[in-house]
Amino acid sequence: MNSLDRLLAKVRAADKLNRMDLRDLVVAEGPAAVAPMADWIGHPEYSRFAVRALERLAQREDSHEAAVEALLAGREDAESREVIHDIDEVFVRLGVKRPPAKRPAKAGQAAPQGQAGQPGRRYWAMRTSQHNPDFMWAEVKAGRLRQGWGWMQEQDLRRIAERRRAKAELSAAELQAWRAHRMLATESAGMRVGDLVVTQNLPRQGRISVCRVVGPYYFELPGDPHPEDLGHILPVKLLVGDIDRSDAQVSEALRHAISLRPRLYEITPYGGDVEALLGLDEADAEAEPETGA
């Protein structure tokens, strides 16, 4: 565990009255602190601390751009009105004009046209945690594509789906987790075995990789000393990895498709552009799916 991880563990352990006293220590870590703070925006316990820390990080020259981007993405993901209000107030203080959630094409310029993919297959873009990238990348190579908003067993999406069907009132933590509901094949707009996923910022910032879903979603916390909020898992097979998103083999249309801010969304109209990255062997594509825990 490095010094930043130890500091973040101390922040998590602190009570609400004393937690904010540690903010400047986190900010002193500079650009390295942006990714974990971006992940914490979606956590009901730490969101206010994260927003305040990102505001201070945005005031530093070396982390300004990354911190503002994290706040913009956090606002797009946030469902809490309080968090949205906090971020908007930060934008006012920073003099940042918030752009629309989806970046429109410039006037007179049509969005790049995507190419059709394989019939019956759907395609997705997923932005995962940028904190502890070595761990996240090792998990992908081991067949586990992890997503945040899951730090306790009650946030298992299968359990939440059952509670929704029973019309039970969901807790704040369950509502936070449900934003990843597309990971469930049982949902009408859910991810299914055989779908392809373009992962953003894996294995590191500015890189993309492509995985195939090979099994159903399950929930499993990673355990110490790894991040505790990455319990949502899709079993995957890594097909191609570590591509610079500015590389010539990444089409302009696909770059446009993966430039949106949500953590998980469908990009099926650009399926052919994803397939072009692979040279995917169809016999391999139809291989026997693996199963999750």
QUIPEHU-V589944 format. One record per pair of residues at least 12 apart in sequence whose C-alpha atoms are under 6 Angstrom apart, sorted by the first residue. I is the first residue (numbers start at 1). J is the second residue. D is the distance in whole Angstrom. If there is no record, write none. Layout:
i;j;d
I;J;D
I;J;D
//
This chain:
i;j;d
23;53;6
27;57;6
31;63;5
34;67;6
35;130;5
35;131;5
36;131;5
37;50;5
38;70;5
41;74;6
54;67;6
73;261;6
112;253;5
113;253;6
114;253;5
114;269;6
114;270;4
115;270;5
115;272;5
115;273;6
116;269;6
116;271;5
116;272;5
117;271;4
117;272;4
121;195;6
122;195;5
122;268;5
123;195;6
123;196;5
123;197;6
123;266;6
123;267;5
123;268;5
123;271;6
124;197;5
124;265;6
124;266;4
124;267;5
125;197;6
125;198;5
125;199;6
125;264;6
125;265;6
126;199;5
126;263;5
126;264;4
127;199;6
127;200;5
127;263;5
128;147;6
137;203;5
143;235;5
143;236;5
143;237;6
144;233;6
144;234;6
144;235;5
144;236;6
145;233;6
145;234;5
146;230;6
146;232;6
146;233;5
147;230;5
147;232;5
148;229;5
148;230;4
149;177;5
149;229;6
150;177;6
150;229;5
150;230;5
150;231;5
151;228;6
151;229;4
155;174;5
155;177;6
156;219;6
184;217;6
193;213;5
193;214;5
193;215;6
194;212;6
194;213;5
195;212;6
195;213;6
196;211;6
196;212;5
197;210;6
197;211;5
198;210;5
203;242;6
207;242;6
207;243;5
207;244;5
207;245;5
208;242;6
208;243;5
209;240;6
209;241;4
209;242;6
210;239;6
210;240;5
211;236;6
211;237;5
211;238;4
211;239;5
212;236;5
212;237;5
213;236;4
214;235;6
214;236;5
214;289;5
214;290;5
215;235;5
215;289;6
215;290;5
215;291;5
215;292;6
216;292;6
217;233;6
217;234;5
218;233;5
219;231;5
219;232;5
219;233;6
//
